[in-house]
Amino acid sequence: MKQRKPRDRCAAARAAAKRAALNAVKRTRRKADKAGVPLSEWEGEFLGSVEDRVKTFGRAFADPDKGAPGSVFSALQARKLKEIAAKAAGDTR
């Protein structure tokens, strides 16, 4: 009998995390566009660069000390993404 290779669950988890991260960036951008909230030039560049890095490398940061293992965004990138989403929702601090 021929033995089967076990599925690479790690690769599947990475692909799922990548899709979730790209959806989060797209959702944030759509929410801002739909609400008519103008994003600053920096925020637009941030969303674009994070999206490009996730598409290219599978994660948006290179230094493993800046984020959790298996995470797509660093801690500061995740916080900024939440701030942009809150701005689009009209929440003020």
Secondary structure as UniProt FT lines:
FT   HELIX           9..35
FT   HELIX           41..57
FT   HELIX           64..66
FT   TURN            69..70
FT   HELIX           75..89
//
